[in-house]
Amino acid sequence: MENKQNKTFLTCKDHTVSGEEFKLVWNEKNEILITQPQPSPEKLPNYYESEDYISHTDSTKKLSDKLYQGVKNFMLQKKLKLIESLADSSTKSLLDVGAGTGDFLKTAKKKNWKVRGVEPNAQARNLAQQKHITLVQEISLIDSSEKFDIITLWHVLEHLPDLEFQIKKFYSLLNKDGYLIIAVPNFKSYDANYYKEFWAAYDVPRHLWHFSKEGIQSLMKKHQFQLQETLPLIFDSYYVSLLSEKYKTGKSNFIKAFKIGLKSNLKAKSTKEYSSHIYVFKKQ
């Protein structure tokens, strides 16, 4: 077996804010890539200061914005259906980490979920507040006495500094037999291999960690979470390919991006390596 310890997998550029280059380095313990160097906690927010960072806005200005918002609205119902299938208590308590502008919590609240949310970005928190969803800035502000049936992170785990501390915190906040639902990109997908350093889902340095199916399962097992189910996010390959085309060629190339996204999904039918996955973990 190849010794990957401390080896550089790729060198990627921050296409959104700074134009700086960062390395993706193998974690010696499992199939996870680490962005290096990682910005300090004080500097990390600076890399989110862009109108192009769509999850902190409700923008529909550009084609990619419209696609993102359209898929987001469709996926809200899919996410709701998933957590409803796992709920076995009348209280139905949910914590959404990296809640963005609060749409998922708003959707769950309408279905009588008791909701709490964490979102570091002030602009996103303000937009959520306009929807009557109050978010706290960081998870440390969630009292340890509060317990939740389900904790969700929709494309958020890859952003979190001090990863091991965060996972321990999730474990402590979950009820017995509670569920942790995580959606993250998969660097072993066809579109990731095709676009390589231009793959938009690397999104350095905002993405501090990059996961394979094996890597995230190994990480979570170490923290007493058992994988229950892995689900594909089929829309991600199209959206990510659209952004990747722009990074690679300077043009959106909608048709080419659609073809790559489609090819990625078709190949994943046999490889099971989709552009992104949802992982359902149960607290042990």
C-alpha positions as CSV (number, residue, x, y, z in Angstrom):
1,M,0.0,0.0,0.0
2,E,1.3,3.4,-0.9
3,N,2.5,5.5,2.0
4,K,0.5,8.7,1.7
5,Q,1.7,10.3,5.0
6,N,2.4,14.0,4.6
7,K,2.1,13.7,0.8
8,T,0.6,16.6,-1.2
9,F,-2.4,15.4,-3.2
10,L,-3.1,18.6,-5.1
11,T,-2.3,22.3,-5.0
12,C,-5.5,24.5,-5.4
13,K,-6.2,28.1,-5.7
14,D,-8.8,30.2,-3.9
15,H,-11.0,31.3,-6.8
16,T,-13.5,33.2,-4.7
17,V,-11.7,35.7,-2.6
18,S,-7.9,35.8,-2.3
19,G,-6.3,34.1,-5.3
20,E,-3.9,32.4,-2.8
21,E,-2.7,28.8,-3.3
22,F,-3.2,26.0,-0.7
23,K,-2.0,22.4,-0.6
24,L,-4.3,19.4,0.0
25,V,-2.2,17.0,2.2
26,W,-3.1,13.4,3.1
27,N,-4.1,12.8,6.7
28,E,-1.8,9.9,7.8
29,K,-4.6,8.3,9.8
30,N,-7.4,7.9,7.1
31,E,-8.7,8.9,3.7
32,I,-9.1,12.6,4.5
33,L,-7.3,15.5,2.9
34,I,-6.3,18.6,5.0
35,T,-6.0,22.1,3.6
36,Q,-2.6,23.6,4.4
37,P,-1.8,26.1,5.6
38,Q,-5.1,26.6,7.4
39,P,-6.0,30.2,8.2
40,S,-6.1,31.2,11.9
41,P,-9.6,31.4,13.4
42,E,-9.2,35.2,13.4
43,K,-8.4,35.4,9.7
44,L,-10.8,32.6,8.4
45,P,-13.9,34.9,8.3
46,N,-12.1,37.1,5.8
47,Y,-12.2,34.3,3.2
48,Y,-16.0,34.4,3.3
49,E,-16.3,38.1,2.5
50,S,-17.6,37.7,-1.0
51,E,-20.9,38.3,-2.8
52,D,-20.2,35.0,-4.6
53,Y,-20.5,33.1,-1.3
54,I,-24.1,32.1,-2.0
55,S,-25.0,30.2,1.2
56,H,-24.8,33.4,3.2
57,T,-27.3,35.2,0.9
58,D,-30.7,34.7,-0.8
59,S,-29.3,36.1,-4.0
60,T,-30.8,35.1,-7.4
61,K,-28.7,37.5,-9.5
62,K,-26.7,35.1,-11.6
63,L,-27.6,31.8,-13.3
64,S,-25.5,29.9,-10.8
65,D,-27.4,31.7,-8.0
66,K,-30.8,30.8,-9.5
67,L,-29.7,27.1,-9.9
68,Y,-28.5,27.0,-6.3
69,Q,-31.7,28.6,-4.9
70,G,-33.9,26.3,-7.0
71,V,-32.1,23.1,-5.9
72,K,-32.1,24.4,-2.3
73,N,-35.8,24.8,-2.3
74,F,-36.3,21.3,-3.7
75,M,-33.9,19.8,-1.3
76,L,-35.6,21.4,1.7
77,Q,-38.4,18.9,1.3
78,K,-36.0,16.0,0.8
79,K,-34.1,16.9,4.0
80,L,-37.4,17.3,5.9
81,K,-38.5,13.9,4.7
82,L,-35.2,12.3,5.9
83,I,-35.4,13.7,9.5
84,E,-39.1,12.9,9.7
85,S,-38.2,9.3,8.9
86,L,-35.8,9.2,11.8
87,A,-37.9,10.9,14.4
88,D,-39.4,8.7,17.1
89,S,-40.4,11.2,19.7
90,S,-43.3,13.7,19.9
91,T,-40.9,16.6,20.8
92,K,-38.8,16.3,17.6
93,S,-35.8,18.5,18.5
94,L,-33.4,19.6,15.8
95,L,-30.1,21.5,15.8
96,D,-28.8,22.7,12.4
97,V,-25.1,23.7,12.4
98,G,-24.1,26.1,9.7
99,A,-27.8,27.0,9.3
100,G,-27.1,29.8,6.7
101,T,-30.1,31.9,6.2
102,G,-32.4,29.6,8.2
103,D,-34.5,28.0,5.5
104,F,-34.2,24.4,6.6
105,L,-35.0,25.3,10.2
106,K,-38.0,27.4,9.0
107,T,-39.2,24.3,7.0
108,A,-38.8,22.0,10.0
109,K,-40.5,24.5,12.4
110,K,-43.6,24.5,10.2
111,K,-43.8,20.7,10.9
112,N,-43.6,21.2,14.6
113,W,-39.9,20.6,15.2
114,K,-38.3,22.3,18.1
115,V,-35.4,24.0,16.3
116,R,-32.1,25.6,17.2
117,G,-29.4,26.8,14.8
118,V,-25.8,27.9,14.7
119,E,-24.4,30.3,12.0
120,P,-21.1,32.3,12.3
121,N,-21.9,34.7,9.5
122,A,-23.7,37.9,10.8
123,Q,-25.4,38.6,7.4
124,A,-26.8,35.1,7.2
125,R,-28.1,35.3,10.8
126,N,-29.8,38.6,10.0
127,L,-31.6,37.1,7.0
128,A,-32.7,34.2,9.2
129,Q,-34.0,36.5,11.8
130,Q,-36.2,38.2,9.2
131,K,-37.7,34.7,8.8
132,H,-38.3,34.5,12.6
133,I,-35.4,32.0,13.0
134,T,-33.0,33.0,15.7
135,L,-29.5,31.6,15.3
136,V,-26.5,31.7,17.6
137,Q,-23.0,32.6,16.4
138,E,-21.2,29.5,17.7
139,I,-22.0,26.1,19.1
140,S,-20.4,26.9,22.5
141,L,-23.5,29.1,23.0
142,I,-25.7,26.0,23.0
143,D,-26.0,25.0,26.6
144,S,-24.7,21.5,27.3
145,S,-28.0,20.7,29.1
146,E,-29.9,21.0,25.8
147,K,-30.3,17.7,24.0
148,F,-31.4,17.0,20.4
149,D,-32.9,14.1,18.6
150,I,-31.1,15.1,15.4
151,I,-28.1,17.3,14.5
152,T,-27.6,18.3,10.9
153,L,-24.7,19.7,9.0
154,W,-25.5,20.4,5.3
155,H,-22.1,21.0,3.7
156,V,-20.7,22.4,6.9
157,L,-18.3,19.8,8.5
158,E,-15.7,20.6,5.9
159,H,-15.7,24.2,7.2
160,L,-15.2,23.6,10.9
161,P,-11.9,24.3,12.6
162,D,-10.9,22.0,15.5
163,L,-12.8,19.1,13.9
164,E,-12.4,16.6,16.7
165,F,-13.6,19.0,19.3
166,Q,-16.7,19.8,17.2
167,I,-17.6,16.1,16.8
168,K,-17.3,15.5,20.5
169,K,-19.6,18.5,21.1
170,F,-22.2,17.0,18.7
171,Y,-22.0,13.7,20.6
172,S,-22.6,15.4,23.9
173,L,-25.6,17.4,22.6
174,L,-27.4,14.4,21.1
175,N,-30.0,12.3,22.9
176,K,-29.4,8.6,23.4
177,D,-29.8,6.9,20.0
178,G,-29.8,10.4,18.4
179,Y,-28.7,10.9,14.8
180,L,-26.0,13.1,13.2
181,I,-26.6,13.8,9.6
182,I,-23.7,15.1,7.5
183,A,-23.5,16.1,3.9
184,V,-20.0,16.7,2.4
185,P,-18.3,16.6,-1.0
186,N,-16.5,13.4,-2.1
187,F,-13.1,13.9,-3.6
188,K,-13.2,10.4,-5.1
189,S,-16.1,11.3,-7.5
190,Y,-15.7,11.5,-11.2
191,D,-16.2,15.2,-11.4
192,A,-13.5,15.7,-8.7
193,N,-11.0,13.5,-10.7
194,Y,-11.9,15.3,-13.9
195,Y,-11.5,18.9,-12.7
196,K,-8.6,18.1,-10.3
197,E,-7.3,21.4,-8.9
198,F,-10.2,23.3,-10.5
199,W,-12.8,21.3,-8.7
200,A,-15.0,23.9,-7.0
201,A,-15.9,21.6,-4.1
202,Y,-12.3,21.9,-2.8
203,D,-13.1,25.6,-2.1
204,V,-9.9,26.3,-0.3
205,P,-9.3,27.6,2.3
206,R,-13.0,27.7,3.4
207,H,-13.0,23.9,3.2
208,L,-10.4,22.8,5.7
209,W,-11.1,19.1,5.3
210,H,-11.9,16.9,2.3
211,F,-13.6,13.6,2.8
212,S,-13.9,10.2,1.0
213,K,-16.6,7.7,2.1
214,E,-13.9,5.7,3.9
215,G,-12.4,8.7,5.6
216,I,-15.5,10.1,7.1
217,Q,-16.8,6.7,8.3
218,S,-13.4,6.0,10.0
219,L,-13.4,9.4,11.6
220,M,-16.9,9.2,13.0
221,K,-16.5,5.6,14.2
222,K,-13.6,6.8,16.3
223,H,-16.1,9.1,18.0
224,Q,-18.7,6.5,18.7
225,F,-20.9,7.2,15.7
226,Q,-22.1,4.2,13.6
227,L,-23.0,4.7,9.9
228,Q,-26.6,3.9,9.2
229,E,-27.1,5.0,5.6
230,T,-25.3,6.8,2.8
231,L,-27.4,8.8,0.3
232,P,-26.3,10.5,-3.0
233,L,-26.7,14.2,-3.7
234,I,-27.2,14.0,-7.4
235,F,-27.6,17.7,-8.1
236,D,-24.3,18.6,-6.6
237,S,-22.3,17.3,-9.6
238,Y,-24.1,19.7,-11.9
239,Y,-23.7,22.8,-9.8
240,V,-20.1,22.0,-8.8
241,S,-19.2,21.3,-12.5
242,L,-20.7,24.6,-13.5
243,L,-18.4,26.5,-11.1
244,S,-15.5,24.3,-11.9
245,E,-15.8,25.1,-15.6
246,K,-15.6,28.8,-14.8
247,Y,-12.5,28.3,-12.6
248,K,-10.9,26.2,-15.3
249,T,-11.7,28.1,-18.5
250,G,-13.0,31.5,-17.3
251,K,-16.4,30.7,-18.9
252,S,-19.6,29.1,-17.5
253,N,-19.8,26.5,-20.3
254,F,-23.2,25.3,-19.2
255,I,-23.5,22.5,-21.7
256,K,-20.1,21.1,-20.9
257,A,-20.7,21.3,-17.2
258,F,-24.0,19.5,-17.6
259,K,-22.3,16.7,-19.5
260,I,-19.6,16.3,-16.9
261,G,-22.2,16.4,-14.1
262,L,-24.3,13.8,-15.8
263,K,-21.3,11.6,-16.6
264,S,-20.3,11.8,-12.9
265,N,-23.8,10.6,-11.8
266,L,-23.9,7.8,-14.4
267,K,-20.5,6.5,-13.3
268,A,-21.5,6.7,-9.7
269,K,-24.4,4.3,-10.3
270,S,-21.7,1.5,-10.4
271,T,-18.9,3.1,-8.3
272,K,-21.2,4.6,-5.7
273,E,-18.8,7.6,-5.7
274,Y,-21.2,10.6,-6.1
275,S,-20.0,14.2,-6.1
276,S,-21.5,14.6,-2.6
277,H,-23.1,12.2,-0.1
278,I,-25.4,12.5,2.9
279,Y,-24.2,10.3,5.8
280,V,-26.6,9.3,8.5
281,F,-24.8,8.4,11.7
282,K,-26.3,7.1,15.0
283,K,-24.9,7.8,18.4
284,Q,-23.6,4.7,20.0
